[in-house]
Amino acid sequence: MDDIPICPILLAGGTGSLLWPLSRTLMPKQFIRLIGNQTMLQQTLQRICPT
């Protein structure tokens, strides 16, 4: 069981209505900086592949 590699997959999409008016069609929520200097997508990638 230890030999099976884990391959993270990031799913993003939707209409952005939950974070409106911040999230819109031209600025989806994954590209918004809510906390800190990084976007939500950058924070997620940092958790997956910390450097």
C-alpha positions as CSV (number, residue, x, y, z in Angstrom):
1,M,0.0,0.0,0.0
2,D,3.0,2.3,0.6
3,D,4.1,2.1,-3.1
4,I,0.9,3.7,-4.5
5,P,1.7,7.3,-5.4
6,I,-0.7,10.0,-4.5
7,C,-1.6,12.4,-7.4
8,P,-3.4,15.6,-6.1
9,I,-6.1,17.0,-8.4
10,L,-7.4,20.6,-8.1
11,L,-11.0,21.1,-9.1
12,A,-12.2,24.6,-9.6
13,G,-15.3,26.0,-11.2
14,G,-18.8,27.3,-10.6
15,T,-20.5,30.6,-11.1
16,G,-18.8,32.5,-8.2
17,S,-22.1,33.3,-6.6
18,L,-21.1,32.3,-3.1
19,L,-18.4,35.0,-2.8
20,W,-20.1,37.6,-4.9
21,P,-19.3,40.5,-5.3
22,L,-15.6,39.5,-4.9
23,S,-15.9,36.5,-7.2
24,R,-17.2,37.1,-10.6
25,T,-16.9,35.5,-14.1
26,L,-13.8,37.4,-14.9
27,M,-12.2,37.0,-11.5
28,P,-13.0,33.5,-10.1
29,K,-12.6,32.8,-6.4
30,Q,-9.5,30.7,-6.8
31,F,-7.6,33.9,-8.1
32,I,-8.7,36.1,-5.2
33,R,-6.4,37.0,-2.3
34,L,-8.6,36.5,0.7
35,I,-6.0,35.8,3.4
36,G,-2.4,37.0,3.0
37,N,-0.5,37.8,-0.2
38,Q,-1.3,34.6,-2.1
39,T,-4.4,33.7,-4.1
40,M,-6.5,30.8,-2.9
41,L,-5.0,28.7,-5.7
42,Q,-1.4,29.6,-4.7
43,Q,-2.2,28.6,-1.1
44,T,-3.6,25.3,-2.2
45,L,-0.5,24.5,-4.4
46,Q,1.7,25.5,-1.4
47,R,-0.1,23.0,0.8
48,I,0.4,20.2,-1.9
49,C,4.0,21.0,-2.7
50,P,5.7,23.0,0.1
51,T,9.1,24.3,-0.8
